[in-house]
């Protein structure tokens, strides 16, 4: 029987990532921890989340799958304060997940995983790579949200840019190479993306964390960042918006 204890803020980090794309998710349990692979209904974006065994206070159970209703589990976490321990127990007889927070016990039926997709993460060769602060990127997103519903990202040998252009106004976030944690770019790469998708992804990142972005011209973007103080990792993929001639 699967049974684990985890700090509430760690579990919330995972759920915030997954909830940007789907309402239900398949938690794949193995001896190394828990993994999830989800794709949004429009097949525009996907996420792969790994939470290692070491990120839990205690972790025990056989390999298996748990179909989780994300909103129900997030409702339970609203009862928890930072640092509170959440206990998760798989009741195989009732096909349910038992969640214990302080003096509250919530039992929720598991979702049938048979109808859930099992997306394969494409192996993309993306030529441009940057590591920057989540806070810097959030500033650019906030400035863009009232201007347009899409953004363009550009990497050159000199730095990284986020641009948003509406009918009358425009916004530019320009980060020179000296301001970035890392930059690997031999030639210019530029792609356009939905601001709504991109914004939701970046908002799920801890503001103190660094974000690694890999991209090419008119290719999907790969966004990677740590969670659970290094006890887990997230990889987002987002398809580009191709500009019409």
Number of C-alpha atoms within 10 A of each C-alpha: 12 19 16 19 19 20 19 22 18 21 21 18 16 21 20 17 23 27 20 20 22 17 15 20 24 25 20 16 20 17 12 13 21 19 20 20 21 27 24 15 10 7 11 16 21 23 25 20 23 21 24 19 20 15 20 20 13 12 19 17 15 11 14 13 19 19 20 21 18 17 14 15 18 16 10 17 21 11 12 18 13 11 11 15 21 22 20 20 18 21 17 11 6 11 15 19 23 17 20 19 19 12 5 10 13 14 17 18 16 21 18 14 16 9 7 14 12 13 13 11 15 7 6 14 10 16 15 23 21 20 19 19 17 20 18 16 20 16 11 20 25 11 16 25 16 13 17 20 15 20 27 18 20 20 27 19 15 15 20 25 18 20 20 24 16 14 7 7 11 14 19 17 18 15 17 14 17 10 14 15 13 14 23 17 20 13 12 16 22 19 21 23 21 17 18 14 17 20 20 16 22 21 17 19 22 18 15 9 15 19 21 20 20 23 24 23 19 16 20 22 25 20 22 21 20 20 23 20 11 12 16 22 18 20 19 25 23 21 19 19 17 11 9 4 3
